[in-house]
């Protein structure tokens, strides 16, 4: 009987420790007003679209470019890109429902098709007939949905470490002297687990988001505390955690008709992407006739954040803006190519 009492005591200690740990991890929702004040900018606007109050940021003038972020992200992922593109184009970034300052959708419209419809509805409200598209990760799949369903609307397509490749990528790929193995990212596995997902609704550890950022960067030393805080706090915005779980519970696999992609297409990829293997980049290149592929050897899943000036210079060149080689110099100048 003594050993049963010892086992019961051990179990009690473990349960109490777990409860104590979860208590430490408990995080209440952050009121949307507080985060709007902190993370909106002078270029921020909130546009009502089909019952949603969508956070949109406009910068610049000229031909319009929609910048579409990935899962767990926000329009802030395009901060540097918008600044560098805006002297030449009208840039439009937005927080998809369930992300950033847009917040949750009561109707749970979180699919790739829902997001693509939202972008097109914003274009209609702004009286934009045609536009360029640039999308990262999930945002790349949204861009593909728009480009394949309404190719007449799309001036050009830019896929950046995008989901939606035409064939399942190999889980292990060779990257020079090393071997890169990809697996389902931890944050997805936690959010999709029926037990942990319930805990995640109220007990959301910050270290999970720090690890998430370290996974998507090729160079982990570039991850800074401000970025971790932003990702974490925007996830804690009222309703966003529940929206994330609702979104991940929906079917996500989407097949595209790549024969409809006749517009100029640029594919940008970080070779050290551990979320979506670089083999997907070559699949896209093969599927999209005439596409241009650029691989960044040292970058990960979000080159527009990790190496923003290098990656945006490739996009500018693709769009007809020639970038000088000393682009990183503060005195850089950009001129239109002949």
Protein Blocks (a to p, Z undefined) as FASTA:
>chain_A
ZZmmmmmmmmmmmmmmmmmmmmmmpccdddfklmmmmmmcfkbccddeehiacddddede
djdddddddehiafklmmmmmmmmmmmmccdddddehiajlopafklpabfklmmmmmmm
mmmmnopabdcdddehjlmmmmmmmmmmmmmlpmbdcdehiahiabdcdfbdcehjaccd
ddddfklmmmmpmklmmmmmmmccfklmmmmmmmmpmblmlpcfklmmmmmmmmmpghkl
mmmmmmmmpcfbdcddfklmmbccdddddfklckbgfklmmmmmmmmghiacdddfkbcf
klmlmmmmlmmmmmmmmnopacdfklmpmkbccdddZZ
